[in-house]
Amino acid sequence: MKSFEFPYGTGTQSLVLDEQHIQYHFTSTQTKETAHEEEAIRYSLRHPIDSRPLVDCVKPGGTVVIIVSDMTRAVHTDRMLRAIVAELEEAGIADDQITVLVALGTHRQQTEEETAAVCGRDMMQRLNIVQHDCHDENQLVSVGTTSYGNDVKLNRLAVEADTVILTGAVSFHDMAGFGGGRKAVLPGIAGYDTIMTNHALALNPVCPYGMDSRCDAGKLSDNPIHCDMMEGAAFLKPAFLVNLVLTAEGKLHDVVSGDWQTAWQEGCRRLLALDGVPIEHLSDVVIGSAGGHPKDINLYQATKAHMNAVFAVKPGGILILAMACPDMYEPADFTDWFFRDDLDEVLSAVRQHFTIPAFSAYKTRCLIRMMKEVYIVTDRAYFDVIRRTGEIPAETMEEAWQMAQKTLRAENKTDYTVTVMPYAAATLPVYQKHDRS
């Protein structure tokens, strides 16, 4: 018997399992971490991929906009900012020439405390920090139309800046293939209609579930959402990119800097080598976690665990996922859609008026229905919420596992297999066979 730990909010949940049933245990705990982060970032800024060093990419008298992620992405923005600003200072750029633009996409505005946590209070005191608002037409300017017919509107501050620097972290994304890179622009600083038009490319009229199979985690080739994002970001002509490659636990593993396209693509390759896990067999049961705070800050973020875990479980299998979700009802648009029972009606509504939360809720509900049972370990206060999604709530991993074992015994499955995924939202199982048997 062996005890396994699962991140849960700011703490952990534990579960003792019989090792003879464990088929895979995905964890990056043995991954090499970078101890001196700002030094590593500054080294990358000076030794970029397919680009001159950052100091040679800015105009001494020009304006600089640094696009950063919001509070839903724990991507070490404060450390990136300190390293970037130090390099800009050496290039002769004064603080009053720099604007930090928070790429909220469609997310809510941040509080002052949240912005301080993201950017660092020292950077808040030095720099002008502006939050993007996708609904504010005064902030937006049209920059062009993609080959997919998307009228791209971007934040005026970035469009009119002399130099634009993209920051973020490379991650797996359930629709765009990978996060980071061009996502800082679209959806990060784009207008609402531009974002919705882009993400609506995930719909496929001939697919029985209404989802385009090309739009999934780890997929870039012929992915229409990704391709549209690249075209949209190209209108902005970013001068430089800094993206981190983080371990599943959120520690810095690597840094890629330089050309906004090729440096990011190299980051994707490094992430896939780090957390893309080849598997030859699917399991009867996957037991995992979204990865703790902020990956399980709300149900919307936490369901990324579903999106990855499903690649490791047999159709009709069992999922057990731990997610604290202290902001369970944020955003309201997601949970409203998530509670609707008739998926055909949901799909019809999404086709008529696409929104990202509605589609994400629809896709997650489809995945839930593909499973025999899905157990969600969360606070008892949210049990009714979980039941409304078609899942089964539990207060502890042990409680969920006892219920799942009862189902396995009822099906006479004594030789069941289990995959353990403590960081399911950040770990991508890559199935090596053509059938899902």
C-alpha positions in Angstrom: 0.0 0.0 0.0 1.2 3.5 -0.8 0.0 7.0 0.2 -0.5 9.5 -2.6 -0.8 13.3 -2.1 -3.1 15.5 -4.2 -2.9 19.3 -4.2 -6.2 20.8 -3.0 -6.6 24.6 -2.8 -3.6 25.7 -0.6 -3.4 22.3 1.1 -3.5 18.7 0.1 -5.7 15.6 0.1 -4.2 12.1 0.6 -5.2 8.6 -0.4 -3.7 5.2 0.3 -3.9 2.8 -2.7 -2.9 -0.7 -3.4 0.2 -0.4 -5.6 -0.5 -3.6 -7.6 -3.4 -1.7 -9.3 -1.3 1.4 -10.2 -0.7 1.5 -13.9 0.8 5.1 -14.1 1.7 7.8 -11.6 2.3 11.1 -13.3 4.3 13.6 -11.4 7.1 16.1 -12.1 8.6 16.0 -8.7 12.0 14.8 -10.0 12.1 17.5 -12.6 15.1 19.9 -12.5 14.0 23.3 -11.2 15.7 26.6 -11.7 16.7 28.0 -8.3 17.6 31.6 -9.4 14.6 32.6 -11.5 15.4 36.3 -12.2 19.0 35.4 -13.2 17.7 32.7 -15.6 15.2 35.1 -17.1 17.7 37.8 -17.6 20.1 35.3 -19.2 17.3 34.3 -21.6 16.6 37.9 -22.5 20.3 38.3 -23.4 20.5 35.0 -25.3 17.1 34.8 -27.2 15.9 32.5 -29.9 15.8 33.9 -33.5 16.1 37.5 -32.2 18.5 40.2 -31.0 18.8 40.6 -27.2 15.9 42.5 -25.7 18.1 45.7 -25.1 18.6 45.8 -28.9 14.8 45.5 -29.7 13.6 48.7 -28.1 13.9 52.4 -29.1 15.5 54.5 -26.4 12.9 57.2 -26.7 9.9 55.0 -27.5 7.0 53.6 -25.5 7.0 50.0 -24.3 4.0 47.9 -23.5 4.5 44.7 -21.6 1.6 42.3 -21.8 1.2 40.1 -18.7 -1.2 37.4 -17.6 -3.9 37.9 -14.9 -4.5 36.4 -11.5 -5.8 33.1 -13.0 -2.3 32.2 -14.2 0.4 31.7 -11.7 3.2 32.3 -14.1 5.7 34.3 -12.0 4.9 37.6 -13.7 6.5 39.6 -10.9 9.9 37.9 -11.6 9.6 38.4 -15.3 8.7 42.0 -14.9 11.7 42.7 -12.6 14.1 41.1 -15.1 12.5 42.8 -18.2 12.5 46.2 -16.5 16.1 45.9 -15.4 17.1 45.1 -19.1 15.0 48.0 -20.3 16.7 50.3 -17.9 20.0 49.3 -19.3 18.6 50.1 -22.8 17.8 53.7 -21.6 14.1 53.1 -21.1 12.6 55.1 -18.2 9.8 53.8 -16.0 7.4 56.4 -17.4 7.9 55.0 -20.9 6.6 51.6 -19.8 3.0 50.4 -19.5 2.1 47.0 -18.1 -1.1 45.8 -19.8 -2.9 43.0 -17.9 -4.3 40.6 -20.5 -7.7 39.8 -18.9 -9.3 38.4 -22.0 -12.9 38.0 -21.0 -12.1 37.6 -17.2 -13.2 40.1 -14.6 -11.2 43.1 -13.5 -8.7 42.5 -10.8 -8.6 44.0 -7.3 -5.6 46.1 -6.3 -4.5 43.2 -4.1 -4.7 40.7 -6.9 -2.7 43.0 -9.2 -0.1 43.4 -6.5 0.1 39.6 -6.2 0.5 39.2 -9.9 2.9 42.1 -10.8 4.6 42.6 -7.4 4.0 45.6 -5.3 7.4 47.1 -6.2 6.5 47.0 -9.9 3.1 48.6 -9.1 4.8 51.5 -7.4 7.2 52.0 -10.3 5.1 51.3 -13.4 1.8 52.3 -15.0 -0.4 49.2 -14.9 -3.6 49.1 -17.0 -6.2 46.3 -17.0 -7.6 45.4 -20.4 -11.4 45.5 -20.8 -12.7 43.5 -23.8 -16.0 45.3 -23.6 -14.6 48.9 -23.7 -14.7 50.0 -27.3 -12.7 53.1 -26.4 -9.8 50.8 -25.6 -10.0 48.9 -28.9 -8.8 49.5 -32.4 -9.3 47.3 -35.5 -6.1 46.0 -36.9 -7.2 43.6 -39.7 -9.3 40.5 -40.6 -7.9 37.0 -40.5 -8.4 34.4 -43.2 -11.1 32.9 -40.9 -13.1 36.1 -41.2 -12.3 37.3 -37.7 -12.3 41.1 -37.4 -9.4 41.6 -35.0 -9.8 44.4 -32.5 -6.9 44.9 -30.0 -6.1 47.2 -27.1 -5.1 50.6 -28.4 -2.2 51.0 -26.0 -0.4 47.9 -27.4 -1.3 48.8 -31.0 0.2 52.3 -30.7 3.2 51.4 -28.7 6.7 51.5 -30.2 7.6 48.1 -28.7 5.4 45.3 -27.4 6.7 42.5 -25.2 4.7 39.4 -24.6 5.0 37.5 -21.4 3.4 34.4 -19.9 3.9 30.7 -19.6 3.6 27.8 -22.0 0.8 25.4 -20.9 -1.5 22.8 -22.4 -4.8 24.3 -23.6 -7.9 22.3 -24.2 -8.9 24.2 -27.3 -5.9 26.1 -28.6 -3.5 23.2 -28.1 -1.0 25.2 -26.0 -1.3 28.4 -23.9 1.2 31.2 -23.8 2.7 32.9 -26.8 0.1 34.4 -29.1 -2.6 34.0 -26.5 -1.3 37.1 -24.7 -2.7 39.0 -27.7 -5.7 36.9 -28.7 -7.6 36.5 -26.4 -5.5 38.4 -23.9 -6.0 42.0 -25.2 -8.6 41.5 -27.8 -12.2 42.7 -28.1 -15.1 40.5 -26.9 -16.4 39.8 -30.4 -12.9 39.0 -31.7 -12.4 36.5 -28.8 -15.8 34.8 -29.4 -15.3 34.5 -33.1 -11.9 32.9 -32.5 -13.1 30.4 -30.0 -16.2 29.5 -31.9 -13.9 27.8 -34.4 -13.9 24.9 -31.9 -17.4 24.0 -33.2 -17.8 21.4 -35.9 -21.2 20.9 -37.5 -20.4 17.2 -38.5 -19.1 16.1 -35.1 -21.9 14.3 -33.0 -20.8 16.3 -30.0 -20.3 19.5 -31.9 -16.6 19.8 -31.1 -13.8 20.0 -33.7 -11.3 17.2 -32.9 -8.4 19.4 -34.2 -9.1 21.8 -31.2 -7.7 19.9 -28.3 -4.8 19.9 -25.9 -1.3 19.5 -27.4 -2.6 20.0 -31.0 -1.3 22.8 -33.2 -1.3 21.4 -36.7 -4.4 22.5 -38.6 -6.0 23.7 -35.4 -8.2 26.6 -36.6 -8.3 28.3 -33.2 -4.5 28.4 -33.0 -4.1 29.4 -36.6 -6.5 32.3 -36.1 -4.7 33.4 -33.0 -1.4 33.5 -34.8 -2.9 35.6 -37.6 -4.4 38.0 -35.0 -1.2 38.3 -33.1 0.8 38.9 -36.3 -1.2 42.2 -36.8 0.4 43.5 -33.6 3.9 42.6 -34.6 5.3 41.9 -31.1 8.9 42.8 -30.8 9.9 40.2 -28.2 8.5 37.3 -26.1 9.4 35.9 -22.7 7.6 32.7 -21.8 8.3 30.3 -18.9 8.1 26.6 -18.9 6.9 25.5 -15.5 6.7 22.1 -13.8 3.3 20.7 -13.0 3.9 22.0 -9.4 4.4 25.5 -10.8 8.2 25.7 -10.3 10.4 27.3 -13.0 11.9 24.7 -15.3 13.0 26.7 -18.3 12.7 30.1 -20.1 12.3 30.8 -23.7 12.8 34.3 -25.1 13.0 36.0 -28.5 10.9 35.8 -31.6 7.2 35.7 -30.5 6.5 32.7 -32.8 9.6 30.5 -32.9 10.6 31.0 -29.3 7.1 30.1 -28.1 7.1 27.1 -30.4 10.3 25.9 -28.8 8.7 26.4 -25.4 5.8 24.1 -26.6 8.3 21.4 -27.5 10.0 21.7 -24.1 6.7 21.6 -22.2 5.6 18.5 -24.2 9.0 16.8 -23.3 8.4 17.8 -19.7 4.8 17.0 -19.0 3.5 15.2 -22.1 3.5 11.6 -20.8 3.4 8.8 -23.4 1.1 6.0 -22.3 0.4 2.6 -24.0 -2.7 1.7 -21.9 -5.8 3.4 -20.7 -6.9 2.8 -17.1 -10.2 1.9 -15.6 -9.9 4.7 -13.0 -8.0 8.0 -13.0 -7.5 9.7 -9.6 -6.2 13.2 -9.7 -6.3 16.8 -8.8 -6.5 20.1 -10.8 -3.2 20.9 -9.1 -4.2 23.2 -6.2 -4.5 27.0 -6.1 -4.9 28.8 -8.5 -5.7 25.9 -10.8 -8.7 25.0 -8.7 -9.7 28.6 -7.8 -13.1 28.0 -9.4 -14.9 25.3 -11.4 -14.2 27.0 -14.7 -10.4 26.7 -14.2 -10.6 23.4 -12.4 -12.4 21.6 -15.3 -9.1 21.7 -17.2 -8.3 18.6 -15.1 -11.2 16.8 -16.8 -9.9 17.8 -20.2 -6.5 16.1 -19.6 -7.5 13.2 -17.4 -9.9 11.9 -20.0 -6.9 11.1 -22.2 -5.8 8.4 -19.6 -9.1 6.7 -18.8 -11.1 4.1 -20.7 -14.5 5.2 -22.2 -17.0 4.4 -19.5 -14.3 4.5 -16.8 -14.2 6.4 -13.5 -12.7 9.8 -12.7 -12.0 11.0 -9.2 -10.8 14.7 -9.1 -10.0 16.9 -6.1 -10.8 20.6 -6.5 -11.3 23.1 -3.7 -13.0 25.8 -5.9 -13.3 28.6 -3.2 -14.8 30.8 -6.0 -17.1 28.0 -7.1 -19.7 30.3 -8.8 -17.2 32.4 -10.8 -17.7 33.2 -13.6 -21.5 33.0 -13.3 -21.9 32.5 -17.1 -20.0 29.2 -16.8 -21.9 27.7 -13.9 -25.3 28.8 -15.4 -24.5 26.8 -18.5 -22.9 23.9 -16.6 -26.2 23.3 -14.7 -28.4 22.8 -17.8 -29.6 19.3 -18.4 -30.4 19.2 -22.1 -27.1 19.1 -23.9 -28.7 19.3 -27.3 -30.3 22.5 -26.3 -27.0 23.8 -24.9 -25.3 23.0 -28.2 -28.0 24.7 -30.2 -27.7 27.8 -28.0 -23.9 27.8 -28.3 -24.1 27.6 -32.1 -26.4 30.6 -32.2 -24.5 32.7 -29.7 -21.0 31.4 -28.9 -19.4 32.2 -25.6 -16.3 30.5 -24.1 -17.8 29.7 -20.8 -20.9 28.1 -22.5 -18.7 26.0 -24.8 -16.4 25.0 -22.0 -19.3 23.9 -19.9 -20.8 22.0 -22.8 -17.5 20.2 -23.5 -17.0 19.3 -19.9 -20.5 17.9 -19.6 -19.9 15.8 -22.7 -16.8 14.4 -21.1 -18.7 13.7 -17.9 -21.3 11.7 -19.8 -18.6 9.6 -21.5 -17.6 8.3 -18.0 -19.3 5.7 -15.9 -18.9 8.0 -12.8 -17.1 11.2 -12.0 -16.4 12.0 -8.4 -15.5 15.5 -7.3 -13.8 16.0 -3.9 -14.7 19.5 -2.6 -16.1 21.4 0.3 -19.5 20.1 1.5 -21.0 23.5 0.9 -20.7 22.8 -2.9 -22.2 19.4 -2.9 -25.5 20.5 -4.5 -23.5 22.3 -7.2 -21.6 19.2 -8.1 -24.7 17.0 -8.2 -26.3 19.4 -10.6 -23.4 18.8 -13.0 -24.1 15.1 -13.1 -21.1 14.3 -10.9 -20.9 12.8 -7.4 -19.5 14.9 -4.6 -17.3 13.7 -1.8 -15.5 15.5 1.1 -12.3 13.4 1.0 -10.4 11.3 -1.6 -11.0 8.3 0.7 -14.7 8.8 0.6 -14.8 9.1 -3.2 -12.5 6.0 -3.5 -14.8 3.9 -1.3 -17.8 4.8 -3.5 -15.8 4.0 -6.7 -14.6 0.7 -5.3 -18.2 -0.2 -4.6 -19.0 0.4 -8.3 -15.9 -1.7 -9.4 -17.0 -4.6 -7.2 -20.5 -4.4 -8.6 -19.0 -4.8 -12.1 -16.7 -7.7 -10.8 -13.6 -5.7 -11.7 -11.0 -7.2 -9.4 -8.1 -6.5 -11.8 -8.9 -2.8 -12.4 -6.1 -0.4 -13.3 -5.5 3.1 -11.8 -3.7 6.1 -13.1 -2.7 8.8 -10.6 -2.5 12.4 -11.8 -1.8 14.8 -8.9 -1.4 17.7 -11.4 -4.0 16.7 -14.0 -4.6 20.3 -15.3 -0.9 20.5 -16.2 -0.1 16.9 -17.3 -1.1 15.6 -20.8 -1.3 11.8 -21.3 -0.3 11.1 -24.9 -1.9 7.8 -25.9 0.3 5.7 -28.2 -2.3 3.4 -29.7 -4.9 4.1 -32.4 -7.9 2.6 -30.6 -9.2 3.5 -27.2 -9.6 0.0 -25.8 
